[in-house]
Amino acid sequence: MSLSLPPTGIQNAESVTVLRVRLALVHLLSLGVFFVPFTYPLLVGALVGYFIRVFAWEGGSHRYFSHRAFKTSRTFQFLLALLAAGAGVRGPIWWATHHRLHHRTSDTPADPNTPLYKGFWHGYVGWLFEPQNASSDLDAAKDLARFPELVVLNRYHYYVPLVVLAVTYLVGEYTALFGATGLGVSAAIWVFFFSTMLSFQALFSVGALGHGLPAGRFNKRRFETGDTSTNVPLMCLLTMGASWHNNHHRCASAARSGFYWWQFDLTYLVLKVLQALGLVWDLRQPSASILKEGRRSPAPRHGRDEAVGR
């Protein structure tokens, strides 16, 4: 296996076919929770695994690698990248290049994952299956591509979840962490496949429910952002703050998406703990003028020319 990868240009990694198979296997094997032995420690392990994965893509892939919302050391940056790759949603540079494009072109025909033009399923997960969205443009993330370890990890990201799966099985099989020994298969099903499936659903729902729907009882527009982004308060815990999506589109560089004390943002709380430990620093904040703007009357119910005529 050669690791001499170009620092610029298009980097190919996982094909659309492989991604389809991988997502299908994760969802199918998660149904094993109905057939394998159950213990309460397995349920706790699944919940812990879920929130670790959600933080990996929201705090790591999203707020750090896509928006550079805080600073950290090169060592901890790589640990965040490993954590993000272990969550199973491709590599950190792939995340950054496509998400930055989403913000530059939000809810226009050039937006890779808007649901406005190709429907809810496209915004939910269908966009991942389009060949043009499978590669990483290293030129669009030169700030990340200058680190060889990130380029290599972005190319071979799919090995990391396999290592996580193997470790999970071995811990369940040979230790009593999940209530007894001999629970390797149960641990793999509950702590790896089931929690990964749930984290995928949380991730996919942010883009699909956070765009394209008029503000109403369950989603709100606090800011006029030029697109159709909305906040979805009911999802704030499950997404660790990612569902404050309209806030995020108003100030994408902020380390927090919950701008006000009543907007629960668990990712930001974790970042504050990491800051207290000296692992991250310079957490960027929304400006006072943005916070003042958000306290005024709500933004229009829709955006982007009334959702292109709908």
C-alpha positions in Angstrom: 0.0 0.0 0.0 1.6 3.3 -1.1 1.2 6.4 1.1 2.6 8.8 -1.4 -0.5 10.9 -2.0 -0.6 14.2 -3.8 -1.1 17.2 -1.5 -3.5 18.8 -4.0 -6.0 17.7 -6.6 -8.9 15.2 -6.4 -8.5 12.4 -4.0 -10.7 9.3 -4.4 -11.4 6.9 -1.6 -14.6 5.0 -1.0 -16.8 4.4 -4.1 -20.5 5.0 -4.1 -21.1 1.2 -4.4 -19.0 0.5 -1.3 -20.8 3.2 0.6 -24.2 1.8 -0.3 -23.1 -1.6 0.8 -21.6 -0.3 4.1 -24.7 1.7 5.0 -27.0 -1.2 4.2 -24.9 -3.6 6.3 -24.9 -1.1 9.3 -28.7 -0.8 9.2 -29.4 -4.5 8.6 -27.0 -5.7 11.3 -28.4 -3.2 13.8 -31.6 -5.3 13.7 -29.6 -7.9 15.5 -30.6 -6.2 18.8 -33.8 -8.2 18.6 -31.9 -11.5 18.4 -28.7 -11.3 20.5 -28.5 -11.5 24.3 -29.2 -8.2 26.1 -27.7 -6.6 29.2 -28.2 -3.1 30.6 -24.4 -2.4 30.3 -24.8 -3.1 26.5 -27.6 -0.5 26.3 -25.3 2.0 28.2 -22.5 1.1 25.8 -24.8 1.8 22.8 -25.8 5.2 24.2 -22.2 6.1 25.0 -21.1 5.0 21.5 -23.9 7.0 20.0 -23.0 10.3 21.6 -19.3 9.7 20.9 -20.1 9.3 17.2 -22.4 12.3 17.2 -19.7 14.5 18.8 -17.2 13.1 16.3 -19.1 14.4 13.3 -20.5 17.5 14.9 -17.6 18.7 17.1 -14.9 17.2 14.9 -15.9 16.9 11.2 -18.3 19.8 11.3 -17.3 22.5 13.8 -13.5 22.0 13.7 -12.6 20.5 10.3 -15.3 22.3 8.2 -15.4 25.6 10.0 -12.3 25.8 12.2 -14.4 27.1 15.0 -11.7 26.5 17.6 -8.0 25.7 17.8 -6.1 22.7 19.0 -2.8 21.0 18.8 -1.7 18.9 15.8 -1.8 15.8 18.0 -5.4 16.4 19.2 -6.4 17.4 15.7 -5.3 13.9 14.6 -7.2 12.3 17.4 -10.3 14.3 16.4 -9.8 13.1 12.8 -9.5 9.5 14.0 -12.7 9.9 16.1 -14.5 11.4 13.1 -13.3 8.6 10.8 -14.4 6.0 13.3 -17.9 7.4 13.2 -18.2 6.0 9.7 -19.0 9.1 7.6 -15.9 9.2 5.4 -12.8 11.3 6.1 -12.4 14.7 7.6 -11.2 16.4 4.5 -14.1 15.0 2.5 -16.4 16.4 5.2 -14.8 19.8 5.0 -14.8 20.2 1.3 -18.4 19.2 0.8 -19.7 21.1 3.8 -17.9 24.3 2.8 -19.4 24.0 -0.6 -22.9 23.6 1.0 -22.4 26.9 2.9 -21.1 28.8 -0.2 -24.1 27.6 -2.3 -26.7 26.9 0.4 -30.1 25.9 -1.2 -29.1 26.8 -4.7 -28.8 24.2 -7.5 -25.0 24.0 -6.8 -25.6 23.0 -3.2 -24.7 19.2 -3.1 -27.2 18.3 -0.3 -30.1 20.7 -0.4 -33.5 19.0 -0.5 -35.1 21.8 -2.5 -34.6 20.6 -6.0 -34.4 16.8 -5.8 -36.6 16.2 -2.8 -36.4 15.1 0.8 -34.6 11.8 0.2 -31.8 13.6 -1.7 -31.3 16.0 1.3 -31.5 13.1 3.7 -29.0 10.6 2.3 -29.4 10.4 -1.5 -26.8 13.1 -2.2 -24.1 10.8 -0.8 -24.8 8.3 -3.6 -24.0 10.7 -6.4 -20.6 10.0 -7.9 -19.5 13.7 -8.0 -19.9 13.8 -4.2 -17.7 10.8 -3.5 -14.3 12.4 -3.9 -12.4 15.0 -1.9 -11.1 18.2 -3.6 -7.8 18.8 -1.7 -7.5 22.2 -3.3 -10.8 23.3 -1.5 -9.3 22.4 1.9 -5.6 23.4 1.6 -5.6 24.3 5.3 -6.2 20.6 6.0 -4.4 19.0 3.1 -1.1 20.5 4.3 -1.1 17.8 7.1 0.1 14.5 5.5 -1.6 12.5 8.3 -5.0 14.0 7.5 -4.5 13.3 3.8 -3.6 9.6 4.5 -6.5 9.2 6.9 -8.9 10.8 4.5 -7.8 8.3 1.8 -8.1 5.2 4.1 -10.8 6.3 6.5 -12.8 3.1 6.1 -10.2 1.1 8.0 -10.9 3.0 11.2 -14.5 1.7 11.8 -13.2 -1.8 11.2 -10.7 -1.4 14.0 -13.4 0.0 16.3 -15.6 -3.0 15.4 -12.8 -5.5 16.2 -12.0 -3.8 19.5 -15.7 -3.7 20.5 -16.0 -7.4 19.8 -12.9 -8.3 21.7 -13.9 -6.3 24.7 -17.4 -7.9 24.8 -16.0 -11.4 24.3 -13.1 -11.4 26.7 -14.0 -8.9 29.4 -17.1 -8.5 31.6 -17.5 -4.8 30.8 -20.9 -5.4 29.3 -22.1 -7.6 32.1 -20.4 -10.9 31.4 -17.8 -12.5 29.2 -18.7 -14.1 25.9 -20.8 -11.2 24.6 -18.6 -10.3 21.6 -21.4 -10.6 19.1 -23.9 -8.7 21.3 -21.3 -6.0 21.9 -20.7 -5.7 18.1 -24.4 -5.4 17.4 -25.4 -3.1 20.2 -22.3 -0.9 20.8 -21.1 -0.7 17.2 -23.8 -1.4 14.6 -26.9 -0.1 16.5 -25.3 3.0 17.9 -23.7 3.8 14.5 -27.1 3.4 12.8 -28.7 5.8 15.2 -25.9 8.3 14.7 -26.4 8.1 11.0 -30.1 8.9 11.4 -29.3 11.9 13.5 -26.7 13.2 11.0 -28.9 12.6 7.9 -31.9 14.3 9.6 -30.1 17.6 10.3 -29.7 18.4 6.6 -33.1 17.2 5.5 -35.1 18.7 8.3 -33.0 21.8 8.7 -33.6 22.9 5.1 -36.6 23.2 2.8 -39.4 23.2 5.4 -41.3 26.4 6.3 -41.0 27.5 9.9 -43.8 26.2 12.0 -44.6 24.5 15.3 -41.5 22.3 15.3 -38.9 24.3 13.5 -38.1 28.0 13.7 -36.2 30.7 11.8 -34.6 33.2 14.1 -32.3 34.7 11.4 -32.7 35.7 7.8 -29.9 33.8 6.2 -30.7 33.9 2.5 -31.5 30.2 2.5 -34.2 28.0 4.0 -32.3 26.9 7.1 -34.4 26.4 10.3 -33.8 25.5 13.9 -35.3 22.2 15.0 -35.4 22.5 18.9 -36.8 19.0 19.5 -33.7 17.4 18.0 -31.1 19.5 19.9 -30.3 16.7 22.4 -30.1 13.9 19.9 -27.9 15.9 17.5 -25.8 17.5 20.4 -26.8 21.0 19.2 -26.5 20.5 15.4 -30.2 21.1 15.0 -29.8 24.8 15.8 -29.3 24.9 12.1 -30.6 28.4 11.3 -28.3 29.8 14.0 -25.4 27.9 12.4 -26.0 29.3 9.0 -26.1 32.8 10.4 -22.6 32.4 12.0 -21.0 29.2 10.8 -17.6 30.0 12.3 -19.0 29.9 15.9 -18.0 27.0 18.2 -21.6 26.9 19.5 -24.8 26.6 17.5 -27.0 27.2 20.5 -26.6 31.0 20.8 -28.7 31.6 23.9 -28.9 30.0 27.3 -32.1 28.2 26.5 -30.7 26.6 23.4 -29.1 23.4 24.6 -25.9 22.6 22.8 -24.1 19.6 24.2 -21.3 19.7 21.7 -20.4 23.2 23.0 -20.4 22.0 26.6 -18.0 19.2 25.7 -15.8 21.7 23.9 -15.8 23.8 27.1 -14.7 20.8 29.1 -11.9 20.1 26.6 -10.9 23.8 26.8 -10.7 23.6 30.6 -8.4 20.6 30.1 -6.2 22.6 27.8 -6.9 20.4 24.7 -8.7 23.0 22.7 -8.7 26.8 22.9 -9.9 30.0 21.2 -13.5 28.9 20.9 -15.0 31.4 18.4 -18.3 33.1 19.4 -21.1 34.8 17.6 -20.8 38.6 17.7 -22.9 40.7 20.0 -24.6 42.2 17.0 -25.7 38.8 15.8 -27.0 37.8 19.2 -28.9 41.1 19.3 -30.3 40.4 15.8 -31.6 37.0 16.9 -33.5 38.5 19.9 -35.7 40.5 17.5 -38.8 39.3 15.8 -38.4 35.9 14.0 -37.2 35.8 10.4 -39.7 35.0 7.6 -41.1 31.5 7.6 -39.3 30.6 4.5 -36.3 31.8 2.4 -34.6 31.2 -0.9 -37.5 32.8 -2.9 -40.1 30.9 -1.0 -38.3 27.6 -1.5 -38.2 28.0 -5.3 -41.9 28.4 -5.8 -43.1 25.6 -3.5 
